[in-house]
Amino acid sequence: MTLLLPMLLLQIVIAVFFYERHWAVIAKRLAQDVIGEIEMTADVINLNPGKEQLAYLFGNISRNLLLKMTWEEGQTLKNDSTENPLPYYFKKEFESLPYPVGAFINPDKSISLSVQLNNGVLTIKIPKKRYFTSTIFVFLIWLIGSFILLFWIAFMFMKNQVRSIERLSRASELMGRGHM
């Protein structure tokens, strides 16, 4: 127990501090990247390109940025009163957009975002892999694996040390009784 508790406590502290910092930085950067791409696309659309340029732009974005975009000219953003919680880091980044925004999470965990522009609504489907990273699971596997390995090594060393001390104890007890 004297060996297990400090190691477990250290692993928990490392996990909490590293996880929280790592997750916050990565999530913020992923959200900023997506929001920046959306803002750049919105700026291009506000220049009133033709249908061919829009088709080319959306095809390029879909192929290279993995964002599915549609443009509904002349439409206005509908305020949906249903609450659908978004990841907190996206909520904060959405507030930085200079346009009215409506967003919700789809059943496939992608985010659908509608942005009201000057002459219509831009709808974007953001796949989960654009806003979520699985590195935390790899980190947790390494954390648990290293804990088990280090605990086993420490246990083996402690067992060998205790065995030596027990032999020394028996020898000193025999010597103290005059049997040697």
N, C-alpha and C positions, 0 to 999 in steps of 0.2 A: 504494500500500500504506500510506503514511503517513497517508492520509486515511481509508481503509477500516477499518483496525484500531481506531482510537479510537472511531469511530462504532459499529462492531459491538460492541465491548466495552461501551460505554455502553448500547446497546440490550439486551444480555444482562443486565447488572446491573439495569436498570430492570425488565425482565420478571420476573426471579427475585424481587426484593424486592416489587414491586407484586403480582405474581401470587400469591405465597405469602401475603401479608397479606390481600389481597382475598378470595382463595379461602377462607382460614381463617375470616374474619369472616362471609362470606355463608353458607358451609356450616353453621357453628355456629348462625346465626340461623334458617336453614331447618329444621334438625333440632330446635331448641328450640321452634319454632312447632308442628311436627307432634307432638312429645312432649307439649306443653302441651295441645293439643286432645285427644289420647288420654287424658291424665290427667283432664281435665275430664269427658270421656265416661265414664270408669271411675268417677269419683265419683258421677255421676248414676245409673249402673247399680247401684252399691252401695246406693242408696236403695230398690232393689227396685220400679222402676216397672212398670206393667202392660204387656201386649203392645202395646196401641195406642200408649202413650207411647213405647215402644222403637221401634216402626215409624216414628212421626213423627220421633223423634230421629235415627234412622239415615237416613231420607229427607232430612232437613234437612242433615245432615252430608255426605251424598253429593252433594247439589246445590250446597251453598255452600262446602264445604271440599275437595271432590274426593277424599274418603276413603271407600272401600267397607268397611263394617263388618258383621259378623255376630255374633250372640250364641248361644252354646251353653250353655244353662243346665244345671247339674249336672255338666258335664264338668270334667276336670282336664287341665292342661297336660302334653302328652307331651314328654318329653325326647328330641329327635332327635339322635343321636350324629354325624350327618354334618356336617362343617364346611363352611360356606358363607360366605365372607368378606363382611362388610358394610362399607360405607364407614366409615373410622375415626371420623369425627365423629359417626356415628349410634351406634356402639358406646359411646362415652363418654356420650352423652345417654341411651341405654337404661339405663345403670347408675343414672341419677338417678331412674328410675321406682320407686315404692315397692312394686311388684308383680313377681313372677317373670315373665320375658319369654322367648319363643322367637322367633327371627327368621331369615329367609333371603331371598335374592334370587331372584325368579322369572325364567324365560327372557326375559320381556318387559322386564326391568330394573326392574320394580316390586319393592317390598319387602313381604313378608308378615310380619306381626307378630302373635303370639299373646300375650295378657296374661291371667295367672291372676288372677281376682278372687275375692271371697268365695264366690260361689255359681255360678261357671261360668267359661267362657273367652271373652274378647272377641278376635275375629280382625279385623285391619285390613289392607287392601291399600292401600299408599302408592304412588301413581304416581310415575314418575321425575321429572316436572316439579315435584313438591312437594319434592324433596330435591336437585335438581341444577339449576344455572344455566349457561346457555351464554354468559354475558357474557365468559368468558375467551377464547372463540374470536373474538368481536368485538374484544376487546383485542389479541389476537395479529395479527389482520388489520390493525388500525390501526398496530400496532407495525412490522410488516413493510412496510406501505405507506408509512409516514412515513420509514422507513429508506431505502427505494428512492428516494423523492422527494428527500429531503435529500442523499443521495449523488449523485444526478444533478445537482442544483443546485450542490453543492460541486465536482463534477467539471467542470462547465461554467465556473465561475469560475476554477478552477485552470488549465484549458486556456487561457482567455483571458490569465491572468496569465503563464503559461509562454510563450505566444506573444509577449507584449510583452517579456519578459526575453530571449528568444532573438533578437528583432530588435535590442534594445539591445546584446546581446553581439556580434552580427555587425557592427553599426555601430562599436562600440568597437574591434573587431579590425581593421576596415578603417582606422579612424582611426589606430590604433597602427602600422600598416604604412605610413602616409602616403599612402593612396589617396584621401583626401578633400581 
